[in-house]
Amino acid sequence: MDKFKSIGNDLIFFIPILHTHMPTSIISLEVEKKMIRALDLLKSFRTLLRTDVAANKFLRELINGTADVRNRINGFMKLSSVKAECLQVLKFLRETFSALNTTDKFVIRSFCLQNACLIFCTASSSAKLCIEEENPLELLVIDEAAQLKKCESTIPLQLSGIRHAILVGDERQLPSMVQSKICPNVEFGRSLFERLVLLGHKKHLLSIQYRMHPSISMFPNREFYDNMISDGPNVKERTYERPFLQGSMYGSYSFINVSYGQEGFDNRHSTKNTVEVAVAADIVARLFKGTSFNLRRQNRRLELVAYHHTRLKYLHLNKNLEKRTTHANSDFSVSVRSVDGFQGGKEDVIIISTVRCNGRGSMGFLSNHQRANVVLTRARHCLWILGNGVTLINSGSVWKKLVVDAKAQGCFYDANDDKNLAQAVGGALVELNQLDILLKPGSFLFSNTRWNHAIRLYTLSQFEFLIDEAIINGKNMNFMRIRRRYIDVVEAFSDHLQRSLPLRNLCAIQRKFSATESDLGIFTVLVEITRASNESNSNPRNGREKEKRVEKVRKFS
């Protein structure tokens, strides 16, 4: 058994590797069958050795009179038969691969290249093939040719024997990356593919896409490919639509407007948007907790794509994800990448963070058509775009067209309309110490209330509530809970108040604090309006209770 462990297990491991990677020109159908048979015999032999047919144990049972002689003899005969056949097959394979009777990796490498029908390599590593004494190659296929600089494409074109060359790529997506600011001016980064297209060389368009849901492919097809791309039959199937989260906001394609985003810069002067990070992290957390995203235990991949590769932003995002996805789940995969590193990728769900949020409509390299084409065509089932709609419209770029199209298609949503996203936005603004945005008139905190109010934050130590009669018949409701070192608005309740309030139907509830910012701790302003009676106003007791409530409001103000 020990001898088999040292040799047999290695053979079981390496035979499939040889079968997969050996050149097919030297592996005939007979050799392939022998390799499969050898693998089966080795596994059977190992199984028989693990049974209780060992000689010592059989002898002990024979002495004790408990041995089943017939079964033992049959076991030994089967083991002997398997061993003989296995050795015969292995000898045949050794003679077939006699040319590889060496441990020199360069000899083995040369043997594989000389007998290979197909060779896969990068453009730069193809230079090594020029020094190999191999059979001439007739056909060259360069994939992602539009991403190769012209000088890089000439490397494989120098291989001897090349009679045909096929360049596969898309000049409407990202070209090769050139760091120099001078080289692009002389078109150093232009690919051979693009140059041939500009010279009018004939090209063939692959006109059917099999990746994106039709609602995702609609805009890029019209904007970048003049509606020349058709959707494959697989993406048109009803089953291709995956409702990973509930609500129309999380359909196959949507633009989620983050109107309270805060554009800033990190210590490397790269743009960041903490509010969009918080929104993205909340969506990912809900996908992780949801059951539909992991339906049938299929591997699901989620990609977060940002236009600005800021280390601080990504660390912040990953920190938020770590808090929300604490349980390991092998079926849930999340990665964060920039646009430039995502060409050629594809995922089930993609969340795009456009980052930019300013009144000028400044977009930087975000307005590049090729980058927009790449990022908008990577998703299979769901594409959710996070951004500031006003900024993108003011940019006058392709992103303006996208926002306008999203509104026309009914795919434009506001993050504040989703309770979870609104809380994520509020938490991010509190973290950024932007309480003035939360408490100003028209804030999303009060958009769904029946309170007609104005809240002004004069300083960190003063604010004022104005409440009028529009709260009549209001439902029980919570103000959003905001915690910060300086102000903590805990709760405000309204519950079927009287149909008219004194003081000209307007109560001004004001609190002023004279403590300085350094002296302030966490204090609480609790606005409490007593419950109104549903009984008749003619009841004297109710009238007295009403007077008490009015007096309480007056004292509070």
C-alpha positions as MATLAB code, in Angstrom:
seq = 'MDKFKSIGNDLIFFIPILHTHMPTSIISLEVEKKMIRALDLLKSFRTLLRTDVAANKFLRELINGTADVRNRINGFMKLSSVKAECLQVLKFLRETFSALNTTDKFVIRSFCLQNACLIFCTASSSAKLCIEEENPLELLVIDEAAQLKKCESTIPLQLSGIRHAILVGDERQLPSMVQSKICPNVEFGRSLFERLVLLGHKKHLLSIQYRMHPSISMFPNREFYDNMISDGPNVKERTYERPFLQGSMYGSYSFINVSYGQEGFDNRHSTKNTVEVAVAADIVARLFKGTSFNLRRQNRRLELVAYHHTRLKYLHLNKNLEKRTTHANSDFSVSVRSVDGFQGGKEDVIIISTVRCNGRGSMGFLSNHQRANVVLTRARHCLWILGNGVTLINSGSVWKKLVVDAKAQGCFYDANDDKNLAQAVGGALVELNQLDILLKPGSFLFSNTRWNHAIRLYTLSQFEFLIDEAIINGKNMNFMRIRRRYIDVVEAFSDHLQRSLPLRNLCAIQRKFSATESDLGIFTVLVEITRASNESNSNPRNGREKEKRVEKVRKFS';
ca = [
       0.000    0.000    0.000;
       2.877    2.368    0.812;
       4.504    1.749   -2.570;
       1.235    2.509   -4.332;
       0.868    5.759   -2.407;
       4.263    6.953   -3.628;
       3.633    6.178   -7.313;
      -0.021    5.336   -7.968;
      -1.461    8.537   -6.518;
       0.958   10.606   -8.620;
      -0.148    8.767  -11.756;
      -3.808    9.400  -10.908;
      -2.987   13.105  -10.570;
      -0.837   13.543  -13.693;
      -2.646   11.412  -16.299;
      -5.600   13.892  -16.582;
      -3.103   16.751  -16.910;
      -1.294   14.988  -19.745;
      -4.611   14.188  -21.398;
      -5.642   17.847  -21.253;
      -2.406   19.584  -22.233;
      -0.542   17.174  -24.503;
      -0.661   18.116  -28.216;
      -3.561   16.373  -29.902;
      -1.333   15.554  -32.879;
       0.424   12.808  -30.875;
      -2.604   11.565  -28.942;
      -4.605    9.282  -31.172;
      -8.024    7.951  -30.273;
      -6.424    4.681  -29.137;
      -3.973    6.498  -26.858;
      -6.800    8.564  -25.389;
      -8.782    5.411  -24.583;
      -5.702    3.831  -22.971;
      -5.157    6.885  -20.760;
      -8.758    6.801  -19.576;
      -8.522    3.039  -18.971;
      -5.275    3.433  -17.015;
      -6.889    6.038  -14.794;
      -9.866    3.752  -14.063;
      -7.598    0.774  -13.291;
      -5.421    2.791  -10.917;
      -8.469    3.974   -8.994;
      -9.864    0.414   -8.824;
      -6.521   -0.935   -7.628;
      -6.384    1.696   -4.891;
      -9.901    0.785   -3.770;
      -9.080   -2.927   -3.592;
      -5.965   -2.240   -1.546;
      -8.021   -0.310    0.980;
     -10.323   -3.281    1.604;
      -9.669   -5.896    4.259;
      -7.885   -8.345    1.922;
      -4.472   -7.630    3.424;
      -2.534  -10.842    3.957;
      -1.830  -10.428    7.670;
      -5.447   -9.835    8.554;
      -6.588  -12.738    6.363;
      -4.105  -15.118    8.049;
      -5.305  -14.114   11.505;
      -8.890  -14.778   10.497;
      -7.845  -18.116    8.937;
      -6.178  -19.247   12.182;
      -9.193  -18.200   14.221;
     -11.476  -20.089   11.851;
     -13.483  -16.974   10.964;
     -12.112  -16.374    7.473;
     -14.334  -16.574    4.418;
     -11.853  -18.402    2.176;
     -13.931  -18.220   -1.000;
     -14.505  -14.452   -0.820;
     -10.862  -13.875    0.066;
      -9.642  -15.888   -2.887;
     -11.993  -13.993   -5.220;
     -10.664  -10.708   -3.849;
      -7.039  -11.722   -4.424;
      -7.830  -12.902   -7.951;
      -9.545   -9.615   -8.834;
      -6.665   -7.606   -7.388;
      -4.164   -9.642   -9.396;
      -6.176   -9.221  -12.596;
      -6.448   -5.431  -12.176;
      -2.728   -5.182  -11.436;
      -1.754   -7.117  -14.565;
      -3.969   -5.080  -16.887;
      -2.886   -1.802  -15.307;
       0.811   -2.600  -15.797;
       0.184   -3.542  -19.413;
      -1.593   -0.245  -20.161;
       1.060    1.819  -18.373;
       3.834    0.142  -20.405;
       1.983    1.052  -23.605;
       1.698    4.691  -22.529;
       5.379    4.821  -21.545;
       6.402    3.681  -25.026;
       4.030    6.187  -26.639;
       5.510    9.094  -24.705;
       9.119    7.892  -24.872;
      10.153   11.236  -26.352;
       9.248   12.842  -23.026;
      11.496   10.571  -20.990;
      13.262   13.594  -19.524;
      12.922   16.076  -16.685;
      14.335   18.994  -18.671;
      11.493   21.521  -18.808;
      12.927   23.249  -21.889;
      12.926   19.971  -23.842;
       9.336   19.277  -22.787;
       8.309   22.845  -23.668;
       9.906   22.596  -27.108;
       8.220   19.237  -27.712;
       4.785   20.658  -26.885;
       5.243   23.720  -29.102;
       6.492   21.701  -32.068;
       3.491   19.389  -31.946;
       0.821   21.951  -31.024;
      -2.027   22.775  -33.384;
      -3.179   25.804  -31.352;
      -0.971   28.161  -29.339;
      -2.420   30.753  -26.940;
      -0.180   33.553  -25.688;
       0.018   37.302  -25.189;
       1.257   39.605  -27.918;
       4.532   40.304  -26.130;
       5.261   36.659  -25.235;
       4.734   35.637  -28.865;
       8.259   36.950  -29.464;
       9.560   33.761  -27.813;
       7.974   31.718  -30.592;
      10.311   33.335  -33.094;
      13.314   31.522  -31.598;
      11.592   28.142  -31.405;
      12.174   25.597  -34.182;
       8.514   24.806  -34.625;
       6.273   24.119  -37.533;
       5.220   27.342  -39.296;
       1.932   28.868  -38.171;
      -0.519   29.699  -40.924;
      -3.243   31.665  -39.126;
      -2.879   34.451  -36.546;
      -5.848   35.710  -34.482;
      -5.310   38.799  -32.290;
      -8.065   39.276  -29.710;
      -8.773   42.741  -28.231;
      -6.753   44.143  -31.119;
      -8.185   47.628  -30.568;
      -6.417   47.734  -27.190;
      -2.976   46.967  -28.631;
      -0.661   49.738  -29.714;
       0.404   49.443  -33.321;
       3.965   48.547  -32.356;
       2.682   45.724  -30.120;
       0.632   44.197  -32.929;
       3.731   43.869  -35.098;
       5.290   41.342  -32.673;
       3.080   38.336  -33.566;
       2.898   39.480  -37.197;
       6.611   38.680  -37.532;
       6.112   34.943  -36.897;
       7.301   32.866  -39.819;
       4.750   31.219  -42.066;
       1.820   33.532  -41.250;
      -0.511   33.612  -44.252;
      -3.681   35.038  -42.697;
      -4.248   37.466  -39.818;
      -7.583   38.200  -38.140;
      -7.901   41.203  -35.825;
     -10.801   41.055  -33.358;
     -11.700   44.179  -31.391;
     -13.886   47.251  -30.979;
     -12.410   50.658  -31.748;
     -15.427   52.269  -30.050;
     -14.253   51.035  -26.665;
     -11.113   51.882  -24.701;
      -7.797   51.903  -26.585;
      -4.458   51.017  -25.032;
      -3.468   53.061  -21.999;
      -0.708   55.619  -22.550;
       0.588   57.442  -19.478;
       2.518   60.118  -21.352;
       0.709   63.369  -22.090;
       2.751   63.913  -25.254;
       2.345   60.507  -26.928;
      -1.437   60.773  -27.474;
      -0.883   63.975  -29.458;
       1.171   62.018  -32.001;
      -1.283   59.089  -31.838;
       1.254   56.751  -30.280;
      -1.536   54.803  -28.571;
      -3.535   54.228  -31.755;
      -3.999   50.565  -32.581;
      -3.407   48.853  -35.895;
      -7.080   47.872  -35.790;
      -8.217   51.504  -35.578;
      -5.816   52.612  -38.285;
      -7.089   49.977  -40.710;
     -10.679   51.049  -39.976;
      -9.813   54.704  -40.641;
      -8.164   53.702  -43.913;
     -11.420   52.116  -45.009;
     -10.312   48.516  -44.686;
     -13.241   46.116  -44.843;
     -14.513   44.951  -41.462;
     -17.207   42.551  -40.328;
     -19.551   43.517  -37.493;
     -20.680   40.855  -35.028;
     -24.247   42.113  -34.925;
     -25.803   39.940  -32.192;
     -25.112   40.370  -28.488;
     -25.751   37.509  -26.060;
     -24.825   39.180  -22.752;
     -27.038   42.118  -21.797;
     -30.720   42.220  -20.969;
     -32.489   44.174  -23.767;
     -33.259   47.091  -21.442;
     -29.513   47.410  -20.734;
     -28.387   47.173  -24.358;
     -30.962   49.651  -25.677;
     -29.128   52.923  -24.924;
     -25.537   51.903  -25.844;
     -26.811   50.235  -29.016;
     -28.473   53.453  -30.121;
     -25.759   55.828  -28.898;
     -22.579   53.968  -29.868;
     -23.566   51.474  -32.596;
     -26.346   53.229  -34.529;
     -28.850   50.472  -33.675;
     -26.875   47.896  -35.656;
     -26.717   45.377  -32.778;
     -29.514   42.865  -32.209;
     -30.338   41.041  -28.983;
     -29.754   37.301  -28.960;
     -32.639   34.896  -28.310;
     -31.215   33.953  -24.900;
     -31.456   37.505  -23.477;
     -35.002   37.882  -24.775;
     -36.207   34.970  -22.677;
     -38.433   35.916  -19.764;
     -36.194   33.947  -17.418;
     -33.245   36.233  -18.235;
     -34.848   39.011  -16.188;
     -33.744   38.615  -12.575;
     -35.555   40.642   -9.853;
     -32.772   40.471   -7.283;
     -34.369   43.233   -5.153;
     -37.984   44.249   -4.784;
     -39.235   47.461   -6.339;
     -39.164   48.987   -9.801;
     -36.031   50.937   -8.829;
     -34.105   47.673   -8.948;
     -35.193   46.427  -12.338;
     -32.831   45.366  -15.094;
     -31.857   48.962  -15.847;
     -32.222   52.098  -13.741;
     -30.630   55.449  -12.999;
     -30.712   56.284   -9.276;
     -30.401   60.005   -8.690;
     -28.274   60.831   -5.624;
     -29.132   64.513   -5.368;
     -27.423   65.030   -2.003;
     -24.057   63.666   -3.135;
     -20.924   65.408   -1.914;
     -18.028   65.623   -4.363;
     -14.666   66.036   -2.673;
     -10.991   65.204   -2.951;
      -8.769   62.835   -1.048;
      -5.171   63.439   -0.027;
      -4.085   62.412   -3.529;
      -6.326   65.063   -5.117;
      -8.558   62.395   -6.638;
     -12.317   62.862   -6.691;
     -14.496   60.985   -4.208;
     -18.178   60.929   -3.265;
     -18.872   59.498    0.187;
     -22.658   59.670   -0.209;
     -22.634   57.523   -3.356;
     -20.343   55.089   -1.556;
     -22.899   54.771    1.255;
     -25.734   54.197   -1.230;
     -23.761   51.532   -3.107;
     -22.801   49.780    0.134;
     -26.440   49.683    1.247;
     -27.552   48.106   -2.041;
     -24.808   45.488   -1.816;
     -25.774   44.676    1.765;
     -29.386   44.109    0.762;
     -28.318   41.893   -2.125;
     -26.216   39.867    0.294;
     -29.070   39.416    2.738;
     -31.690   38.736    0.073;
     -32.582   35.225   -0.992;
     -33.283   35.876   -4.669;
     -29.699   36.900   -5.437;
     -28.467   33.504   -4.241;
     -31.379   31.536   -5.703;
     -30.557   27.870   -6.408;
     -27.101   28.323   -4.890;
     -25.743   29.647   -8.171;
     -22.569   31.698   -8.079;
     -23.539   35.352   -8.362;
     -21.020   38.058   -9.161;
     -21.457   41.724   -8.359;
     -19.214   44.482   -9.657;
     -18.903   48.027   -8.346;
     -17.450   50.310  -11.013;
     -16.263   53.825  -10.206;
     -14.882   56.451  -12.529;
     -12.281   57.667  -10.063;
      -9.846   55.133   -8.646;
      -9.355   56.676   -5.203;
      -7.781   54.485   -2.587;
      -9.588   56.224    0.261;
     -12.997   55.794   -1.393;
     -12.455   52.116   -2.051;
     -11.227   51.512    1.484;
     -14.325   53.284    2.763;
     -16.561   51.240    0.496;
     -14.932   47.951    1.446;
     -15.228   48.890    5.114;
     -18.959   49.465    4.695;
     -19.318   46.177    2.843;
     -17.419   44.353    5.562;
     -19.846   45.650    8.176;
     -22.886   44.633    6.143;
     -21.696   41.260    4.800;
     -20.224   39.666    7.898;
     -21.159   36.086    7.050;
     -19.070   34.183    4.540;
     -20.991   33.150    1.461;
     -19.158   31.369   -1.321;
     -21.974   32.138   -3.767;
     -21.649   35.907   -3.327;
     -18.712   37.683   -4.942;
     -18.118   41.454   -4.876;
     -15.280   43.321   -6.550;
     -14.533   47.024   -6.937;
     -12.750   48.295  -10.017;
     -12.238   51.419  -12.064;
     -13.487   51.680  -15.629;
     -10.015   51.412  -17.157;
      -9.478   48.023  -15.527;
     -12.846   46.604  -16.485;
     -12.775   46.310  -20.270;
     -13.578   42.765  -21.312;
     -15.251   41.980  -17.983;
     -18.847   40.934  -17.431;
     -20.895   40.400  -14.273;
     -24.462   39.541  -13.242;
     -25.058   42.881  -11.504;
     -23.083   46.087  -11.984;
     -23.439   49.240   -9.892;
     -21.837   52.322  -11.462;
     -20.814   55.288   -9.332;
     -20.319   58.368  -11.522;
     -18.877   60.252   -8.491;
     -19.226   63.742   -9.960;
     -21.601   66.152   -8.198;
     -21.217   69.865   -8.948;
     -23.252   72.710  -10.353;
     -20.826   73.357  -13.204;
     -21.471   70.074  -14.964;
     -17.758   69.338  -14.864;
     -17.184   65.664  -15.655;
     -13.462   65.341  -16.386;
     -12.644   62.172  -18.319;
     -16.113   60.863  -17.412;
     -17.406   62.396  -20.653;
     -15.194   60.119  -22.777;
     -17.436   58.114  -25.146;
     -15.204   55.055  -25.116;
     -15.196   54.809  -21.309;
     -18.961   55.259  -21.218;
     -19.360   52.500  -23.814;
     -17.254   50.087  -21.765;
     -18.971   50.643  -18.446;
     -22.512   50.536  -19.861;
     -22.060   47.207  -21.668;
     -20.652   44.933  -18.948;
     -23.782   43.818  -17.048;
     -25.776   40.667  -17.767;
     -28.973   41.014  -15.745;
     -28.938   44.334  -13.838;
     -27.253   47.702  -14.387;
     -27.831   50.345  -11.705;
     -26.245   53.766  -12.234;
     -25.684   56.092   -9.271;
     -25.172   59.758  -10.031;
     -26.314   63.341   -9.687;
     -28.832   63.932  -12.447;
     -28.396   67.728  -12.505;
     -24.620   67.499  -12.846;
     -24.817   64.936  -15.634;
     -27.407   66.961  -17.559;
     -25.339   70.151  -17.229;
     -22.302   68.315  -18.586;
     -23.772   68.222  -22.086;
     -21.984   64.895  -22.616;
     -23.216   61.406  -23.404;
     -24.324   61.203  -19.764;
     -26.859   63.970  -20.387;
     -28.370   61.785  -23.102;
     -28.390   58.835  -20.709;
     -30.289   60.757  -18.008;
     -32.789   62.124  -20.528;
     -33.265   58.637  -21.963;
     -33.732   57.131  -18.487;
     -36.481   59.651  -17.762;
     -38.149   58.937  -21.094;
     -38.014   55.182  -20.464;
     -39.362   55.551  -16.913;
     -36.103   54.254  -15.428;
     -35.132   57.426  -13.529;
     -35.510   57.146   -9.745;
     -34.533   59.230   -6.745;
     -32.522   57.598   -3.977;
     -34.599   59.461   -1.398;
     -37.723   57.593   -2.535;
     -36.262   54.387   -1.119;
     -36.365   54.274    2.677;
     -33.119   52.331    3.032;
     -31.211   54.508    0.579;
     -32.547   57.670    2.234;
     -31.201   56.469    5.571;
     -27.845   55.687    3.953;
     -27.723   59.191    2.457;
     -28.664   60.748    5.800;
     -26.012   58.755    7.635;
     -23.346   59.798    5.138;
     -24.310   63.479    5.425;
     -24.182   63.261    9.209;
     -20.749   61.683    8.947;
     -19.685   64.567    6.703;
     -21.149   67.041    9.236;
     -23.605   68.352    6.617;
     -26.564   68.799    8.980;
     -27.619   72.002    7.241;
     -28.569   69.923    4.188;
     -30.678   67.570    6.289;
     -32.538   70.296    8.171;
     -33.128   72.871    5.451;
     -36.647   73.372    4.016;
     -37.555   70.734    1.460;
     -35.203   68.155    2.921;
     -36.004   64.548    2.048;
     -36.368   63.830    5.780;
     -39.785   65.467    5.715;
     -40.836   64.907    2.106;
     -43.328   62.165    3.005;
     -44.767   63.822    6.117;
     -47.943   65.817    6.515;
     -46.064   68.484    8.439;
     -45.876   71.896    6.833;
     -42.790   73.175    8.526;
     -39.611   75.142    8.194;
     -36.456   74.099    9.989;
     -33.524   76.466   10.037;
     -30.219   75.619   11.635;
     -28.889   79.033   12.651;
     -25.812   77.717   14.383;
     -24.780   74.445   15.887;
     -26.625   75.514   19.031;
     -29.956   76.815   17.684;
     -32.805   75.527   15.592;
     -36.487   76.229   15.222;
     -39.596   74.213   14.353;
     -42.650   75.814   12.741;
     -45.704   73.553   12.711;
     -49.073   74.574   11.280;
     -52.491   72.967   10.975;
     -51.527   70.775    7.999;
     -50.650   68.059   10.502;
     -54.368   67.509   11.083;
     -55.266   63.826   10.857;
     -51.592   62.954   10.444;
     -50.466   59.424   11.106;
     -47.990   58.277   13.719;
     -44.567   58.844   12.242;
     -40.941   58.957   13.173;
     -38.544   61.696   12.297;
     -35.373   60.202   10.980;
     -33.019   59.508   13.839;
     -29.932   61.663   13.566;
     -27.023   61.248   15.953;
     -24.152   63.657   16.055;
     -21.982   65.200   18.754;
     -24.011   68.377   18.748;
     -27.640   67.605   17.910;
     -29.809   64.541   18.370;
     -33.341   64.869   17.073;
     -34.953   61.870   18.731;
     -38.574   61.676   17.708;
     -41.614   63.742   16.871;
     -45.051   62.263   16.960;
     -48.402   63.449   15.650;
     -51.567   61.495   16.253;
     -54.972   62.870   15.218;
     -54.498   66.417   16.533;
     -57.373   68.842   16.991;
     -58.847   70.171   13.776;
     -57.668   73.674   14.634;
     -54.792   74.949   16.694;
     -54.706   78.192   18.703;
     -52.199   80.934   18.145;
     -53.538   81.628   14.641;
     -53.185   77.984   13.706;
     -49.429   78.223   14.075;
     -47.183   77.048   16.887;
     -43.575   78.193   16.988;
     -41.493   75.850   19.073;
     -38.048   77.274   19.538;
     -35.089   76.175   21.612;
     -31.857   78.127   22.003;
     -28.662   76.912   23.617;
     -25.849   79.247   24.591;
     -23.146   76.620   24.984;
     -20.213   76.895   22.638;
     -19.357   74.165   20.189;
     -16.486   72.895   22.314;
     -18.740   72.647   25.371;
     -21.623   70.942   23.634;
     -22.237   67.295   24.298;
     -25.086   65.255   22.973;
     -28.363   66.930   23.882;
     -31.894   66.099   22.978;
     -34.732   68.184   21.662;
     -37.933   66.275   22.117;
     -40.991   67.741   20.439;
     -44.068   66.200   21.966;
     -47.620   67.099   21.014;
     -50.266   65.460   23.144;
     -52.815   63.112   21.660;
     -56.069   64.587   20.444;
     -59.383   63.210   21.447;
     -61.656   61.597   18.872;
     -64.715   62.332   20.955;
     -67.124   65.200   20.457;
     -65.814   68.719   21.152;
     -68.985   69.358   23.122;
     -67.696   67.201   25.979;
     -66.589   69.656   28.732;
     -63.852   67.294   29.816;
     -62.425   67.307   26.321;
     -62.531   71.103   26.323;
     -60.510   71.262   29.539;
     -57.989   68.777   28.117;
     -57.717   70.906   24.994;
     -56.927   74.005   27.078;
     -54.250   72.054   28.938;
     -52.655   70.960   25.675;
     -52.647   74.518   24.326;
     -51.102   75.797   27.547;
     -48.451   73.091   27.364;
     -47.540   74.150   23.823;
     -47.345   77.815   24.899;
     -45.027   76.999   27.789;
     -42.868   74.822   25.549;
     -42.495   77.643   23.044;
];
